[in-house]
């Protein structure tokens, strides 16, 4: 198209020369050259604006027709699913031969999680999923963390710019579960019994015993007259069934904001029967995790009367249990995708 105004004709020639080189053809509609013509229109005398504006609009329509023709041509080609490694993108004869499913196995960690859940389900516990992103209230406030607790600092916990948190424990579900179970607890006299096995995230220095991402098993039980004796009995029964051995247990005083009293749960070494070995550092005992009686403030936050009800909770690292059961010396093996390691559990 021929343009009478020399400025418009010059811009048309410039845009036509660069159009083919553009990866995104639609970008021509946002070009600085076209924008400058509209800016120029605002400065013209009233008697020149009509003719100039008409030609600028004609140029804009011509540019749009260039874009539309390219888009229509592109639409004639079949779409490609870029997430598919082959299937619809490759002829059947060219597709690689897949390994038979019989050569695959469930990841050892997932297999053990299923086994653990099976034991606790038979003991009467319901199973819940956690969340992989949560808020400050469920991570800290609902669990009686003081405002100045070190775990709230960014250097200790993964926090997004928006203030959301990658949970460092599956206890973030505790308030939700207590609130959801309150009605049956009060009106139907049914205990709250739940476990939450899921991934958690911590700012850890990585070594054979520590990972930044791992699985934790949270357990909660609330009813009338629940005591530390019930806590010990439940954990001992569950761990005895998991390790397939009768184990001795003991509690060591500790501190957690969400339990009072709080303990480290220690079990007799399942490898040496308390004779002393490298795994238990010759002590005959292995620390498995934290536990305790649910703090009254946590029950109050869930609108449960601590004068009428009590409960216990625990949190154990699942990888640690699996490492003890199968004599695995390095926690990093679980997420390494090392086939030599994984094939041992086929």
N, C-alpha and C positions, 0 to 999 in steps of 0.2 A: 504494500500500500504506500502511495506517495503522500507525504505530508507537506503542507505549504509552509508551516512555520519551521525555520531552520533549526531552532533548538529542539523541537520535537523530532524532526527528521534525524538529527545527530544522535539523540538518545535511542531512537528506533534502530539505527545502524549499529550502535554500540551493544545493545541488548541482543540483537540478532547474532552478533559475532561470538558472544559468550554463552548463548543458550545451550548449544550442543555439549559444552564442556561441564555443565552443571550436573552433579550427581542427583540432586533433588531439583527437578525442573520447576517445582512450585515456588522455589526461592526467587524466581525472576519477578514474581508478583510483589515481592517485598524489597526489590532492588532500590538502592539509594538514588539511582538515576531517575527512576520513575517517581520516587518521592519528591525529588528536587523540582520536577515539573509542577506538582501540586503546590509546592511552596512558592514557586514562581507565579502561579496563577493568583495567589493572594495579593501580590504586589502590583499587578497590572491595573491600568486605568479601566474604569467600568465599561467603556466602549470596546475594549479588546478582550475582555474576559470571556464573552460568549463563544467567539470563534476559537480562542485558545483552548478553552475547556472542552469544546466539542472534539477537537483533535486529540487531546489527552485521553479522553474516554475511548475514542476509536483505537488509540494505541493500546490502552488497557485491554480492550476486547480482543485485539489481535494477539496480544501476549497470552491471554487466557485460552484462545483457540489453539495456540502452540502447545500449551500445557495439556489441554484436553485430548489432543490428538496423540500425544505420547502416552498418556495414561490409558487411553482406549486400546492402543497397540499392546501395552504391557498386560492388560487384562485378558488379551487373547491367549496368552501363554498359560498352561496349567499351573496351579499353585503347588508349592513345595512345602512340605512339613519339615522345617529346619531342625526340629527336635528328634526326628526319626533318623537313625543311623543308616537304614536302608529301606526295608519294606516297600512303601508305596513309591519311593523315589528310584527304585532299582528294579529292573526286570527280574523275574523269579530265577531265571537261569544264572544271574549274576550275584544272587544273594549268598552271603557266606553261610557255611553250615554251622548251626548252633550246637553248643554242647548239650548233650542230653541232660534232662533234669535230674536223672539218677546220680549224676556226678556232683550235684550241688548239695549243700547242707544248710540247716539253720545255724546262724551265727551262735557260737557257744554262749555268749552273754544273753542273747534272747532266749535260748533254750533253758538256761538256768532261771531267768526271770519267770518264764512260764511254770517251771517246777516250783519256785518259791510261791507264786500266786496260787498254784494248786493246793499247796499245803495250807496256806492261810485261809483260802476260801473254805476248805473243809473244816477249819476251826471256827467258821462263822463270820469272817471278815468280808465286807464288800470291797471291791476294787475300783479305784478312781484314777483318772488320768490327771496329771498336773498341767501346767502351762509353761511354755518356753519363753514367754515374755509376760511381765506382770507389773503391778504398781507398788508404790512405796507403802501403801496401807497394808496390803496383804503380805508383803515381804517383811515389814518391820513393825508398824504400829499395832496391828492386830495381834502380834506375838509378844507384846510387852517389851519391845526393844526401847531403851532410853533414847532420847533425842540426840545425845552425844555419844552413842555407842560407835566404836570404831568400824563396825561392819557397814555402817551407813556411808562411810567415806568412799569417794570414787575409786581410790587406789585399791580398795579391798573387794569391791563389787562392780560388776559390769553394768554401767548405766548409760542409756542413750541420751542424746542431746535434748530429747523431749521429756526426760525424766522417767522413762520406763526402765524396767530392770530385768535382766536375765536372772531368774531365780537361782540363788545359791543353795536352796534346800526346797524339798517338796512340802515343807511346812507352810508354804504360801497357800496351800489348799485347806489348811486346818480350820480357819474361821468359816470358810464356805461350807465345809462338811458339817461343822458343829451347828451352824444355823439351819442347814437343810435337815438335820436329824433331830432338831430340838422338839418339833411337834410330836413325833413318835416317842421320843424320850419322856416327855411330860404327860401327854394324853394317853399313850398306849403302853407306857412302861417298857419300851423296847430300848435296849442299849444302843449307843452309837459305836459301831465297830467298823473301822475302815482302814485300808492300806492304800498307799499311793506310790507305785514304782514308776519313776520317770527320770529324765535327764536333768541335771543341774550344772551350773557353771560357776567357776570360781577363779579368781586371779591368783593362780598358784605358780610356784617355781616347779617346773616339771622334773620329776625323777622317777625312780622305779616304783614309788609308792604314791605319787601324786600326779593327777591330770587336771587340766582346766575344765574338761567336760567329762562327766561320769554319771552313773545311775545311782540314785538313792532310793531307799525304801522307807517311807514314812508310815508309821502305824499309830492309830488313835483308838482309844477305848474309853467310853464315859458311861457311868451308871451310878446307882446308889451304892455307897459303901465300898468303892474301889480303893484298893491299897497297893502299896509297893509289893506286897506278897503276890498279888495278881499279876503285876508286871513281870516279876521274876518267873512265875509259873508259865505264863504265856510264851515269853521269849525262850525259856529253856525247852519247852515242848516243841516249839517251831524249829529251833536250831538243832535239837536232837533228831527230828525227822529229816531235816535237810542234810545234815552230815551223816545220818544213819549211825549215830553213836550216842550213847548216854554221856552227856558232858556236865562237868561241874561249872558253876557260874559264881561270880561275885560282883558286887557293885562298889565302885570307887567314887567318893564325893567329887563333884565337879560343879561348874556353873553354866547354866543356860538361862537367858532371860525368860523363856516361855515355860520352864518347868521349875517346880519347887516342892521337894528337894530335887536336885539334879545329880545324875550319875554318869560315869563311864561304865559301860557294860563289858565285863571281862569274862572270857570263857577258857576252860582248860584246853590246852593245845591238843588238837585232834590228830596231830602227826606223831607226837612222841609220848602221848599219855602222861604228860607232866614230868617226863624224865629229863627234859631239857634238850633243845635242839636249836639249829640256826634260825629257824623260822620264828620261834618264840623268844629268841635271844637268851636261851638257856634258862628262862624263868618258869617255863611250864604254863604260862598264861598268855592269852592274846586279846588285845582290846579290839572289840568289834564295832563300837559306835556309842552314841550318846542316847540317854533316855532319862525319864523322870516322871513325876506326877505333874499333870497339867496345872500351870499356875492359875490361881483364882482369878487374876486379872484377865487371862485369856478366856476363861469361861464367861466372865462378866461381859467381855467385849462381844461374845456371841449370844448374849442375852440368856445365859444359863446360870442359874443360882448356884454358886459354889458352896453354899451352906447345905443344899439338898443333894448335890451331885459332885462326884469327883471322877478323875480319870487319869490315865497314863498315856504317854506318847514315847515313841522311839524313832531314831533315824540312823539307819545303817547303810554304809556304802556297799552296793551290790557287787561291784568288782572285787572288793576285798573278800567277800564271802566266797566268790567263785575262785579267787586266787588261792584261798586256804584249802578249798575242797579239792582242787586239781593241781596243787603245788606249782602255781604259776608265779614266777619270780619278778615279773615286770608288768605293771598295770598298762603301760603304753602299748603292749602287744594287742590289746583288744581293739584298738582303733587304727592299727598300723596297716591293715589289709594284707598282712604277710601270709601268703598261702601256706608256707611251711608250718606256721603256727596253727592256722585254721584247719588244715587237713588232719591234725591230730584228733579233732572232735567229730570227724565224719561219722 
